[in-house]
Amino acid sequence: MPAEFFKHPFMSDRALSACDASAMVEAMLAFELALAEVQEASGAVPDGASWRMREQLESAPFDMTTIAQGIATGGNLAIPFVKESRAVLPESLKRYWHQGATSQDVVDSALMLVIKPRLEALDALLLRCRAAAITLMEEHAHTPMVGRTLMQQALPITFGVKVAHWALGLEQARRRLSGLELPVQFGGAVGVHSGWGAQGLDWMDALAKRLGLATPVLPWHTDRQPIQALSAALSQTAGALDKLALDISLLTQTEVSEVAEPAAPGMGESSSMPHKRNPVRCALIRGAARQVYGHASVLTSATAQPLERGLGEWHAEWAPLVESVLFVEGALEQAVTLLEGLEVHSEAMRRNLAATGGGIMAEPVARLLAPVLGQGSAKRVAAEAAETARRTGSTYAEVLADYPEVARGVSADELRKACDPALYLGSSAAQLARAKQWLLKY
């Protein structure tokens, strides 16, 4: 029950159902049946035995409760599973079941099989994020807004550029995820296929091909680089999602109100304040990201595992690894909804550009005035005029024109252009073109 309340809301319902106990049992069964088929092809299992095993076990009613209880005594999921599945088989087949394998072979390979379709789902969601972000970039290529540094107004940017940074972070994560290899695990008790010679490597290669997993150079029982690579890629994805959600949540603040999460019945409502529309999707993304970061620390601490089999380190990987995938998929579902339905309030962006009375344009104004007034006087006049504009509600250009020394040396048109945020956007347009080209490269 606590998981349903405190973890599942951050996760994908689709992913949860695809990663339940029965899915893991099915994956372990797929590994064992594939192993029997590979061994039969090499003559290590009698002809027809693997088909008879499949016939017996694919319809067997595995007792999930018994298997779960067996973990506490055996130390891992494979031991009670192998025991229960072997009990279903006739005596003539029992000796060939789980032949040459160890429990870690079963669990690691099964985890890879369970995670593989989830990575495909992550890729599809990230591609949707990319498409939605590109649409926003194009729509707001020329929408000026306040650029903020240290939480304060700085200089103008475009909203399109802001979205481009979100898109780049997510796309870099997608490419890292898509480059991962999920390898089969098969090495036997100490990773050298004891009792089977070089034939064990042939079985490992054939297993990988049959299961659709990557072929490792050697069994990786205590060489946990595949797990570390996956954890790092999931953390990177969580970080990109966290950045997206943080920016959006800051821009939804009542006093800023430059964007809003997509409206939906009951979404963002407060338990006590009817007027509120909380950025709940951002909160769910950021909450999920933090749990991925925490899991990453556990997985990192399990990198170095002793000798030929981990003692606690391997065991500590299971839940953090699967949950990280589930958290990231859940966060990505929220991100897709955000990007595909984000409400952009360009009028609020224009309003906030004027909030300082034009002070946000003090830098280009000082640059314009420096040749006329000198560097020191130019900075003083630019700052004074901005403060006057803020207090009086006059435009920045009007206040500047009231300075006789400014009026004598600078034309009204030059002042107007220097005070227009839309004309001080630097390389924003070029950056958007460059970002879009890179985003669509792969």
ZAMARGU-4260 file (C-alpha; in steps of 0.2 Angstrom, whole numbers, plus 5000, padded with zeros to 4 digits):
<rodrens>
0) 5000/5000/5000 | 5014/5013/5004 | 5021/5010/4987 | 5004/5014/4979 | 5003/5030/4988
5) 5021/5036/4988 | 5030/5029/4973 | 5017/5024/4960 | 5010/5042/4957 | 5028/5046/4950
10) 5028/5031/4939 | 5020/5026/4923 | 5005/5015/4925 | 5010/5006/4908 | 5027/5003/4914
15) 5022/4997/4931 | 5011/4984/4924 | 5025/4978/4912 | 5037/4977/4926 | 5027/4967/4939
20) 5032/4951/4947 | 5024/4940/4933 | 5035/4950/4921 | 5051/4945/4930 | 5046/4927/4931
25) 5042/4927/4912 | 5059/4934/4909 | 5068/4921/4919 | 5058/4908/4911 | 5063/4915/4894
30) 5081/4914/4899 | 5080/4896/4905 | 5070/4890/4890 | 5082/4899/4878 | 5097/4891/4887
35) 5089/4874/4885 | 5086/4877/4866 | 5104/4883/4864 | 5111/4868/4873 | 5100/4856/4863
40) 5107/4863/4847 | 5124/4859/4853 | 5119/4842/4859 | 5121/4845/4877 | 5102/4842/4879
45) 5092/4828/4871 | 5083/4831/4855 | 5065/4838/4859 | 5069/4841/4877 | 5068/4860/4876
50) 5051/4859/4867 | 5044/4848/4881 | 5051/4860/4894 | 5042/4874/4885 | 5026/4864/4884
55) 5027/4860/4903 | 5032/4877/4909 | 5024/4890/4899 | 5007/4885/4906 | 5013/4882/4923
60) 5004/4892/4937 | 5019/4899/4946 | 5016/4904/4964 | 5022/4922/4966 | 5020/4922/4985
65) 5031/4906/4987 | 5044/4913/4975 | 5044/4930/4985 | 5046/4921/5001 | 5060/4910/4994
70) 5071/4926/4991 | 5073/4928/5010 | 5081/4911/5012 | 5090/4909/4995 | 5096/4927/4994
75) 5089/4930/4976 | 5074/4928/4965 | 5081/4914/4954 | 5084/4901/4967 | 5065/4899/4972
80) 5060/4901/4953 | 5072/4887/4948 | 5066/4876/4962 | 5048/4879/4958 | 5050/4877/4939
85) 5061/4861/4940 | 5047/4853/4951 | 5035/4855/4937 | 5046/4845/4925 | 5046/4826/4924
90) 5061/4817/4931 | 5069/4814/4914 | 5070/4833/4911 | 5075/4839/4928 | 5094/4837/4926
95) 5094/4848/4910 | 5085/4863/4918 | 5096/4877/4922 | 5111/4867/4916 | 5128/4876/4917
100) 5119/4892/4924 | 5120/4901/4941 | 5107/4912/4949 | 5115/4928/4944 | 5114/4923/4926
105) 5096/4921/4927 | 5092/4937/4937 | 5104/4949/4927 | 5098/4942/4910 | 5080/4943/4916
110) 5082/4961/4922 | 5090/4966/4905 | 5074/4958/4896 | 5062/4967/4907 | 5071/4984/4905
115) 5074/4983/4886 | 5056/4987/4881 | 5056/5001/4894 | 5071/5009/4885 | 5061/5008/4869
120) 5047/5017/4878 | 5059/5030/4884 | 5065/5033/4867 | 5048/5035/4860 | 5043/5048/4874
125) 5059/5057/4871 | 5056/5059/4853 | 5039/5066/4856 | 5047/5078/4868 | 5059/5083/4854
130) 5045/5086/4841 | 5035/5096/4854 | 5050/5107/4858 | 5054/5110/4840 | 5036/5116/4837
135) 5038/5128/4852 | 5055/5134/4846 | 5048/5138/4829 | 5032/5146/4836 | 5042/5157/4848
140) 5058/5160/4838 | 5055/5179/4840 | 5045/5180/4856 | 5056/5191/4868 | 5057/5187/4886
145) 5067/5191/4901 | 5083/5182/4903 | 5087/5179/4921 | 5103/5176/4931 | 5105/5173/4949
150) 5085/5173/4949 | 5086/5192/4944 | 5081/5200/4927 | 5097/5201/4916 | 5095/5204/4897
155) 5082/5199/4884 | 5082/5181/4876 | 5068/5173/4866 | 5057/5160/4873 | 5062/5149/4858
160) 5080/5149/4864 | 5074/5143/4882 | 5065/5129/4874 | 5080/5124/4864 | 5090/5122/4879
165) 5077/5110/4886 | 5076/5101/4870 | 5095/5099/4869 | 5096/5092/4887 | 5083/5079/4883
170) 5090/5074/4866 | 5107/5072/4873 | 5100/5060/4886 | 5090/5051/4872 | 5106/5048/4862
175) 5115/5042/4877 | 5101/5030/4882 | 5099/5024/4864 | 5118/5019/4863 | 5117/5008/4878
180) 5120/4989/4877 | 5110/4977/4888 | 5120/4961/4888 | 5115/4944/4892 | 5123/4936/4907
185) 5129/4918/4907 | 5145/4912/4915 | 5140/4899/4928 | 5146/4898/4946 | 5162/4908/4945
190) 5160/4915/4927 | 5171/4903/4917 | 5157/4890/4912 | 5165/4877/4924 | 5163/4860/4917
195) 5159/4865/4899 | 5175/4872/4892 | 5175/4885/4878 | 5158/4878/4873 | 5151/4890/4887
200) 5156/4905/4877 | 5147/4898/4862 | 5131/4896/4872 | 5133/4914/4879 | 5134/4921/4861
205) 5119/4911/4855 | 5109/4915/4870 | 5112/4934/4867 | 5106/4932/4849 | 5091/4921/4854
210) 5085/4933/4868 | 5089/4949/4858 | 5102/4955/4870 | 5120/4962/4867 | 5134/4950/4867
215) 5147/4954/4881 | 5165/4950/4879 | 5165/4940/4895 | 5152/4936/4908 | 5151/4952/4919
220) 5145/4945/4936 | 5156/4958/4946 | 5161/4969/4931 | 5146/4981/4933 | 5149/4993/4919
225) 5133/4989/4910 | 5123/4993/4926 | 5133/5009/4929 | 5131/5015/4911 | 5112/5013/4912
230) 5111/5021/4929 | 5121/5036/4923 | 5110/5038/4907 | 5095/5037/4918 | 5102/5051/4929
235) 5106/5062/4915 | 5088/5060/4908 | 5081/5064/4925 | 5093/5079/4926 | 5086/5086/4909
240) 5068/5083/4915 | 5072/5091/4932 | 5079/5107/4923 | 5063/5108/4911 | 5051/5106/4926
245) 5061/5119/4937 | 5061/5132/4923 | 5043/5129/4919 | 5038/5130/4938 | 5047/5146/4940
250) 5039/5154/4925 | 5021/5149/4931 | 5023/5159/4947 | 5008/5171/4949 | 5020/5186/4949
255) 5028/5180/4933 | 5014/5170/4924 | 5024/5168/4908 | 5018/5150/4905 | 5006/5138/4913
260) 5004/5119/4913 | 4991/5112/4902 | 4974/5114/4910 | 4964/5098/4915 | 4950/5094/4927
265) 4956/5094/4945 | 4974/5096/4939 | 4984/5108/4951 | 4970/5111/4963 | 4973/5115/4981
270) 4965/5106/4996 | 4960/5123/5004 | 4963/5137/4991 | 4951/5137/4976 | 4960/5150/4967
275) 4976/5140/4965 | 4983/5131/4950 | 4998/5122/4956 | 5012/5116/4944 | 5008/5098/4949
280) 5016/5090/4933 | 5032/5099/4937 | 5032/5093/4955 | 5029/5075/4950 | 5044/5076/4938
285) 5055/5084/4950 | 5050/5072/4964 | 5054/5057/4952 | 5071/5065/4947 | 5076/5066/4965
290) 5072/5048/4968 | 5083/5043/4953 | 5097/5053/4960 | 5096/5044/4976 | 5095/5027/4967
295) 5110/5032/4957 | 5120/5034/4973 | 5116/5016/4978 | 5120/5009/4961 | 5137/5019/4961
300) 5141/5012/4978 | 5139/4995/4971 | 5151/4997/4957 | 5165/4987/4965 | 5159/4970/4969
305) 5171/4957/4977 | 5180/4943/4968 | 5168/4933/4957 | 5151/4937/4966 | 5144/4952/4975
310) 5139/4950/4993 | 5125/4963/4995 | 5131/4975/4981 | 5123/4965/4968 | 5107/4962/4979
315) 5106/4981/4981 | 5105/4985/4963 | 5089/4976/4959 | 5076/4988/4966 | 5085/5005/4962
320) 5088/5000/4944 | 5070/4995/4940 | 5063/5009/4950 | 5074/5022/4941 | 5068/5016/4924
325) 5050/5017/4931 | 5053/5035/4938 | 5061/5041/4922 | 5047/5034/4911 | 5034/5042/4923
330) 5042/5059/4922 | 5044/5058/4903 | 5025/5055/4902 | 5022/5071/4912 | 5035/5080/4901
335) 5027/5075/4885 | 5010/5082/4892 | 5019/5098/4897 | 5028/5101/4881 | 5013/5096/4869
340) 5001/5107/4879 | 5011/5121/4887 | 5002/5138/4888 | 5014/5152/4883 | 5009/5169/4888
345) 5019/5181/4877 | 5009/5196/4883 | 5016/5192/4901 | 5033/5191/4894 | 5032/5208/4887
350) 5025/5215/4903 | 5039/5208/4913 | 5052/5215/4901 | 5045/5232/4906 | 5044/5228/4924
355) 5061/5237/4928 | 5055/5253/4918 | 5067/5248/4904 | 5081/5245/4916 | 5084/5228/4908
360) 5090/5238/4893 | 5103/5248/4903 | 5118/5239/4895 | 5114/5243/4877 | 5109/5261/4882
365) 5126/5263/4891 | 5135/5257/4876 | 5126/5269/4865 | 5129/5284/4876 | 5147/5280/4880
370) 5155/5288/4865 | 5144/5304/4868 | 5145/5305/4887 | 5160/5295/4892 | 5160/5278/4900
375) 5156/5283/4918 | 5143/5296/4914 | 5134/5284/4902 | 5132/5271/4915 | 5126/5284/4928
380) 5113/5291/4916 | 5107/5274/4910 | 5104/5268/4928 | 5096/5284/4934 | 5084/5284/4919
385) 5079/5266/4922 | 5075/5270/4940 | 5065/5286/4935 | 5055/5276/4922 | 5051/5262/4934
390) 5045/5275/4947 | 5035/5286/4935 | 5028/5273/4923 | 5036/5283/4908 | 5045/5273/4895
395) 5064/5272/4896 | 5067/5280/4880 | 5056/5295/4885 | 5065/5298/4901 | 5082/5296/4892
400) 5077/5309/4880 | 5074/5322/4894 | 5092/5322/4898 | 5099/5337/4887 | 5116/5329/4885
405) 5107/5313/4878 | 5096/5323/4867 | 5110/5333/4859 | 5121/5318/4855 | 5108/5303/4851
410) 5093/5303/4840 | 5076/5298/4846 | 5076/5283/4834 | 5093/5277/4841 | 5086/5278/4858
415) 5070/5269/4854 | 5080/5255/4846 | 5092/5254/4860 | 5078/5252/4872 | 5068/5239/4862
420) 5072/5221/4869 | 5066/5213/4853 | 5081/5222/4845 | 5094/5216/4858 | 5093/5197/4856
425) 5111/5193/4851 | 5113/5176/4842 | 5096/5170/4847 | 5090/5167/4829 | 5106/5159/4824
430) 5106/5148/4840 | 5088/5142/4836 | 5093/5137/4818 | 5109/5128/4824 | 5099/5119/4838
435) 5086/5113/4826 | 5098/5106/4814 | 5107/5096/4828 | 5091/5090/4835 | 5085/5083/4819
440) 5102/5075/4815 | 5098/5058/4821
</rodrens>
